[in-house]
Amino acid sequence: MYIGGSLVGLIILILDLIAIVEILQSGRAVGEKLLWILLILLLPLVGVLLYFLIGRK
């Protein structure tokens, strides 16, 4: 059983959900929200890293 990979996956999932909730609650335009959420869903690790590094206002 490989527990390390499962733990990393769970952490990424939690960060993705936090970012998506934060995006939905923000005052951004609908199109901008949609693009960020699509990026996070399609590229979970890269998307959430980009959001937390450059996407937050």
Contacts in CASP RR format, 6 or more apart in sequence:
PFRMAT RR
TARGET T0000
AUTHOR 0000-0000-0000
METHOD contacts of the structure
MODEL  1
MYIGGSLVGLIILILDLIAIVEILQSGRAVGEKLLWILLILLLPLVGVLL
YFLIGRK
12 44 0 8 1.000
12 45 0 8 1.000
12 48 0 8 1.000
13 44 0 8 1.000
15 48 0 8 1.000
15 52 0 8 1.000
16 40 0 8 1.000
16 41 0 8 1.000
16 44 0 8 1.000
16 48 0 8 1.000
19 36 0 8 1.000
19 40 0 8 1.000
19 48 0 8 1.000
19 51 0 8 1.000
19 52 0 8 1.000
20 37 0 8 1.000
20 40 0 8 1.000
22 56 0 8 1.000
23 33 0 8 1.000
23 36 0 8 1.000
23 37 0 8 1.000
23 40 0 8 1.000
23 51 0 8 1.000
24 33 0 8 1.000
24 37 0 8 1.000
26 33 0 8 1.000
26 57 0 8 1.000
28 36 0 8 1.000
28 57 0 8 1.000
36 51 0 8 1.000
36 55 0 8 1.000
39 46 0 8 1.000
39 47 0 8 1.000
39 50 0 8 1.000
39 51 0 8 1.000
40 47 0 8 1.000
40 48 0 8 1.000
40 51 0 8 1.000
END
